[in-house]
């Protein structure tokens, strides 16, 4: 059986992947599901756009507080979704 994160690569609000390792695909899927650019996602997380890019290419993996923030966002993605108004609404 595949690990949970491989079973559900998209974040459509129906099933959040289990906590654990944040792979490049998992970070990218979460960001995309929120309708955010890398820059917008970086602002949400309080990191540089380059950091998000490096996570999504697999150069680095999120760690520390970034992992917890990603988990919180994945648990309640609708709370952070860019929605129909795009990245500029709050």
C-alpha positions in Angstrom: 0.0 0.0 0.0 1.3 3.5 -0.9 1.9 6.1 1.8 -1.0 8.5 2.4 0.8 11.5 0.7 1.1 9.5 -2.5 -2.5 8.4 -2.4 -3.9 11.9 -2.4 -1.6 14.4 -4.2 -4.3 17.0 -4.6 -5.9 19.1 -1.9 -9.6 19.3 -2.8 -10.9 19.7 0.7 -12.1 16.1 0.9 -9.0 14.5 2.3 -5.9 16.0 3.8 -2.8 13.8 3.6 -1.3 12.4 6.8 1.2 14.5 8.6 4.7 13.6 7.7 7.3 14.4 5.0 6.6 17.4 2.8 7.7 16.3 -0.7 8.1 18.6 -3.6 4.9 17.3 -5.1 3.0 17.7 -1.9 4.0 21.4 -1.4 3.2 22.2 -5.0 -0.2 20.4 -4.8 -1.1 22.4 -1.7 -0.1 25.7 -3.2 -1.9 25.0 -6.5 -5.0 23.9 -4.7 -5.1 27.3 -3.0 -4.8 29.2 -6.2 -1.6 30.9 -5.1 1.5 31.7 -7.0 4.8 30.8 -5.4 5.2 34.4 -4.3 1.7 34.5 -2.8 2.3 31.2 -1.0 5.6 32.5 0.3 3.9 35.6 1.7 1.3 33.4 3.4 4.1 31.3 5.0 6.4 34.1 5.8 9.3 32.8 3.6 11.0 33.9 0.4 9.6 32.9 -3.0 12.9 31.2 -3.7 12.3 29.0 -0.6 9.0 27.8 -2.0 10.7 27.2 -5.4 13.4 25.2 -3.8 10.8 23.1 -1.9 8.9 22.5 -5.1 11.9 21.4 -7.1 13.1 19.1 -4.3 16.3 21.0 -3.6 15.3 21.4 0.0 12.4 20.1 2.2 10.4 22.3 4.6 11.5 22.0 8.2 10.7 23.4 11.6 8.0 26.0 11.9 7.4 25.8 8.1 6.3 22.2 8.4 3.8 23.1 11.1 2.4 26.0 9.0 2.0 23.7 6.0 0.2 21.1 8.1 -2.2 23.8 9.5 -2.9 25.0 6.0 -3.4 21.5 4.7 -5.8 20.7 7.6 -8.1 23.7 6.7 -7.2 24.8 3.1 -10.5 26.7 2.6 -9.3 29.2 5.3 -6.3 30.1 3.1 -7.7 29.7 -0.4 -7.2 32.7 -2.7 -10.8 32.2 -3.8 -12.5 33.9 -6.7 -11.0 37.3 -5.8 -7.4 36.0 -6.3 -4.4 36.5 -4.0 -5.2 40.0 -2.9 -8.2 39.4 -0.7 -8.1 38.7 3.0 
